[in-house]
Amino acid sequence: MQRPPELAFPLDVPTLGEAKRWLAILGAHVDIFKVGLELFTKAGPDAVRAVHDAGAECFLDLKLHDIPATMARATKAASALGVRYLSVHAEAGTEALRRCEENSGDLSLLAVTVLTSASTEQLKAHGIEETSEARALRLAKIAHAAGIRGFVCSAHECQTLRAELSDIELVVPGIRPEGVQAHDQTRIATPEAAIKAGANVLVVGRPIRLAKNPIEAAQRIARAARQARRELG
């Protein structure tokens, strides 16, 4: 039986106080809270502790990309914080990814393939001739060979990654319910489409944060994800 889909909310806020406010609002309605670069730069490990104090699990989204030794030490430090997930860029290469996996302890590494804000046209503007789907698969294969089994990708790449790689977990940002503005995301999908494509965890920020009633928005997205999983059988 497939595990139930999970909902992750990004704490993309400038202060620890604001993060704690969102933890109080959504703590009973969200499975995972994501601490990214803005909040971690401001509050450091206290941001992770705030998530744990709220009784929730933490996705530390630092997108590590550095030399192997530095990435390995950062991964070990993140593991000591007790986070569930830590993101690393698949572009860091085999040796760095392997070293991170060796130092991951109990956390699960998530290899970032292609950001959901990047389109194929944007990749070409940077001299990359691959489509976003082809690039995501190539980078995921590198990370998979290094021992990593979790990936961050758009819903558009889920089916390809599942067809090509075994025993994987897919964390999918760029989720936009019908009628919700895309903002700076380009490769977006509805919660239902993402789950049916093979997503395990949906990362949903602005559609919840900017809603008139954030709790209702989170509940509605979670219901849609669960229904889509039931329809898969």
N, C-alpha and C positions, 0 to 999 in steps of 0.2 A: 504494500500500500504506500502511495506517495504521501510524504509528510504535508501537513497543511501549509499553505503559503503564509509568509510572514511580511509584516509591514515595518519598514524602517523610516524614521523621521530624522532629517538632518537638523542638528542644532546650529544652523548657520546664523548665529547672532554674535554681536560684538562683546557681550559681557557675560560673566558667570551668573549674575543675577537674572538676566533675561533667559539664560538657558534653564535655570532652576524654575522659572515661571512656566516655561513650556513643559518641563518634566512634570510639574504639578498638574497642568491641564491635561496632558495626553498620556500620562503614565499608565493609566488603566486601559488605554485604547491602542497602544503601539507596542510592538514586540521588541524593537531594537531602536536605540538612539545613536545617531551618527555624530561623532565629534570630528570636525574637519579642521582645516588649516587656520581659519580665522579665530575660532574659539580656542584651539589648542595653543596658538601663538599668544593669545591674551592670558589664558588661565592655566595652561599647562596641564599636568596630571590632575589638578583639582577638578577639571572638567570631567574627566573619566570617573573620579570618585563621586562626583555629584550624580552621575548616571547610576552608579552602583548603589549609592545611598537611597536612590528612588526605587530600588528593587528591579532595575531594568538591566538589559545587556547592552554592551557598548561596541560599536563599530568605529575603530580609530582610523579615520580616513586621511592618512598623511601622504599617500601616493609616493612612497619612498623611491628615489632614483638617484643612486650615488655609487661610489666604488663598493665592491663586495664587502670589505671589512666594515665600513661604516654602516651599510644596510644591515649586516648581520648583528652588529651591536645594538642598533636601534630596534630591531625585531626582538632581541632578547629583553631589552628594556620594556617594550610594549607588553611582552608576555608577562613580565613581573607585575604589570598593572592589572592583569586579570581581564583584559579585553577579549571579546569573542572573536572579532575580526580585526585584521590590519591590512591596509591596502599597500601594494607595491606596484610600480610600473613594470609591466612585462618587458618593456624596451630596455630595462637595466641589463638584461642578458642572462645567459644560462648560469654562469658562475655566481653572480650576485643572488639570483633567485634560489639556487641550490643552497647557498650559505644561509639565506633567510629561512628557508624551510628547516634546515638543521638546527636553527636557534629559535624556532617558533614555539616550542613548549606546547601548552594546551590551546593556544589560539589558532585560528584558521586564517591562512593567508589568502588574500584576494588579489589576483593579478589583474591590473587594469589593462584592457586591450586598447580600444579606441574610445575617447571621450564622447559622450552622447551629444555634446555641443559641436562636434566635428563632422562635417559632411564630406562626401567624396570630392566635391569641388574644392573645399578648403585644403584637403590633403594634397590635391594636385597643385595648389598654389604654393605649397611648401616642397614641391619636387617629388611628391610621393604618388606614383602612378597606380598603385593598388586601389581597388574599391575599399570602402570601409569594412565590408564583410570579409573580403580576402585578407586584409591586414589584421583584422581581429582574430581570424582563424590562425594565421601564421604566428602571431604573437602568443596566442593561447597554447599552441602546440609547443612553443619554446618553454613556456612556464610549466606545462603539463609534464614535459620531459624532465624538468628540474624537480618534480615531485609535488608541485602545487595543484590543488584540485578545485580551488574556488576562483571565479572570474567575475569581473565587472564588465558588462557589455550592454549594448542596447538590445531591446526586444528583437530587433531585426536580425541579430546574429545568433540568437538562442538556438534555433533549430539546426543551424549549421554546426555550431559547437557541440551540440548533443549528438549529432550524427557522426562526428569525427572523433570525439573524445569520450572516454569512459569514466564513470564514477565522479561526476563533476557537480558543482553547485554554482548556480548562476544568480548573481545579484544585479538587479536591473534598475538603473535610474531612468530619467526621461519619461516618467509616467505622467500622462495627462488624461484625465477623464474627458469624455465627449464635451465639447463646448468650452474647455478651459484653455486659456492662452498658452502658447508654447514657450514664451519668453526667449531665453538664449539657447534653448535646446533645439536641435534639428532632427535627430532620429528618435522620434517619440512614439509612444503607443499607449493605448488605453490599458487599464489594469487587466481587463478580460483578455485582451490580445496578448499581453506579456505573459500571463499565466499559461495560456494555451500554446504559446511558443516554447515554453519550458522554463520560465523563471521560477526561482525558489523564493527570493526576497525582492519585494518592490520597494524602491527608495522614492519616497514622495515628500516633497518639501512645500513649494509654494501653493499647490492646489489645496493643501491643508492650512498652511500658515496664513494665507491671504483670504481664506474663506470667512464668511460672516459668522459661521459657527464651526470652528475647527474640529470639535469633537464629532459633530455630525458628519463632516467631510471625511474624517478618518474612518468612522464606522461604515460609511457608505462604500468607500474604497475597499475596506477589508471584506465587506459582504460580497462585493462584486468579484473579488479575487477568489474567495471561497466557493462561490457559485461556479465560476469558471473551472476550478479544479474538480468540483463534483461532476461537471459535464464531461470532463475527460475520462471519468470512470476510475 
